[in-house]
Each structure stands twice: as structure tokens, then as C-alpha cells.
Amino acid sequence: MHLYRVDNRLVHGQIISTWMPHLRLKRFVVINDAIPSSQLRMKMFRMAIPAAVDFQAFTVSQAADWFNETESNDTSTIVLFESIDDAVRLFEAGHPFTNLNLGNVHHGPGRRSFTPSVFLSDDDLSKLKSLFSRGVRCEIRSLPTQDALDLSPLLSVA
């Protein structure tokens, strides 16, 4: 079981304390072009994730290769993206996934609120619509105890 999630914060307390036990996670995968080369962030993530849980960080192109060559769906995994762009790039790099969870997308210029923790720009919506048109189900849900807000009706509008 894999949860593909966009969360600007990547590995943080909410993921560790709520999603990890809910999904019985055995692996964290962070996908972002800058993270693997940041020794500080890699150490911080490794310190936050329990030692018994596997942790990997890849650039987008490395991740596509790794998933397609070695990945099995048998390991309960959370795949974390810092941005919608990173998720789209992984999909387009040859690793299609079927569901995308939006957990936290920061407020910024040109972004409008969809929930208290998710703010999307027109560009974000266009990228999500592209994924939706290829069969990806997109939802907003910050915590596993919350009901998911299905973005399909919004994304299916021309």
C-alpha cells in the first residue's frame, strides 16, 4: 500500500504521529531534487523517523528508476512530495500512480484556499487536472481521521 502525498513540510510530527500508525508505515520515501544532497535535512528526517522504518530520498528521476526497478507494493509506504510539480514530474518520468493526497500546500500569491491547509494556484489546478485526465484520483486530506475532499468534480470541469 502506498500513499502519495504532497506536503510542503515533508517529514514532520503530524505524519509521524497520525499517518504512520494509521497506515502502519514501514517506509518513507521523499522525492525532491534538492533533498538528497542536503545533509542537514537528511539527518533531520532520519532523526524524526523511527529507526525500524526505512527511509529513502531521491531526486525525481532517481525515484522513477528506483520505483520501476526495485519497488514492491507489499511494503506500506508514504511517498512525500514537497510540491505538486514534483508529483507530476514523477508521474511523467514513468512512474504512474493512481491516487494523490494533498495534505499541506502553503498559501502564497495567486493561491486560493480549498481547506485551511491547502492553497492552490491556477497552475496547480492545471497540473492536477492533467493527472486527473490520466486516471489519478486527487483528494485533500490532512489527517487520516478527516473525510477526504475529492477534487474530481472541480478537476473534471472544462
N, C-alpha and C positions, 0 to 999 in steps of 0.2 A: 504494500500500500504506500502510495506517495502522495504527499500534499505539496503542491506547487504554490508558493505564497510570495506575493510582493509585500515587502515590509521595509521601509527605509531604514529601520533600526537594526535589521538583520537579526542576530542572536541577542536576545535580551530577556529580562526576567519574566515577562508575560509568556513568551514562548516556552521557557524552561518550566515555569510553574503551572501552566494550563494546557498547552498543546502537547508537550512531551508526555505527561501521564495519560492524557485523553487518547492519544494515538499510539501509546506505548512505543515511542520512538527508539530506534536502535542506531539511527544515522542522521546527522545534519550535513547538508551539502549547501554551501554558499557559492553563488555564481555571480561574479562581478569581475571585470577586467583589472581592477586595482587591488582588490583584497589579497590575492595570493602573494603578492610581493610586499605587502605591508606586515613586517614582523610584529609590530605593536598590536595591530588589530587581530592578527592570527593568534597571538598569545592571549589576548583578552577573550577571544571566542573560546579557545581551548580551556581557559580557566573557568568559563561560565558553564560549559557543557560537562556533565559528569564523565569521569574517566571511562566508565563502562560503555559509553556511547561513542560510536565512530564519528569523526569529523573530517570533512574534506572541503577544500575551497579550490575553485577552478575559475579560469577565465571562461568566457562564453564558448570559445572554440574548443578549449580543452574539455569542457563539460560535455559537449555534444559527442566528442570522441569517446570519453570515458563511459557515458551512459550507453552508447551504442555498442561498445566493445565488452564491457565488463558488468554492467548493471543488471541486477535481477530484481523483479518486483516482490520478491519474498521478504525483503528487509524493510521494515516500517521506517520510512524516510521523510523528512521535511526538506524540501528544496526551497531555499530562500533567495529571492532577488531583491536588489536594492531599488530597482525601477521596473516599470512596465516595459521599457525599452529592452532591458536585459532579458526579460521573459520572451519577448517577441524574437529577439535575436537568437535565443536558444532554439526556439521552435523552427525558425528559418534556417538554422545551421544543421538541421537534420535530426533533431530530437523532438518529434511531436508529442505533446501531452494533451490530455482531454479535459482537464479542469484547472482553473486558475483562481486562487483565492487572493483577494485584495484585503490586506489586514491593516496597513497603515501607509498612506501616501500623503506626505506633508502638504500643507497649504502653501500657496505661492502665487505670484502674479498670473492672472489668466486662468486660475483654477477655481472651480466651484465645488461646494460641499455636497457630498452624497450621503455621508454619515459624519458624525463628529471626528472621525479619524481618517476619512478618505476624501481627498480633494482631487478632482480630475480636470485636466485641460482638454480642449478640443482635440489636440494631438494624441493625448492618452486615449480618448474615446475612439479616435480613428484607428489606433493600433489595436485596441481591444476588439473593435468591430471586425478588423482583419482576422484576428484569431477566431472570433465567433463564426465568421463565414467559413472557416476551415474546421468547424466542429468542436471548438473549445468552449466549454461552459464556463462562464465568468460569474463570480459571486463576490459580494463584500461580506466579510465576517471577521471581526477582530478576535473574538473568543469562541471556543468550541461550544460554550453554553448558549450562545446567541443564535437566533434564527438567521439563516443566510438570506441576504438580499440578492436575488437573481437579477443580473444585469441584462439578461437576454431580451426582455421586452424593449429596453432602451436601445440596445445594440442592433436589433432587427429593424428598427425604423430607418428608412432610407435617408 
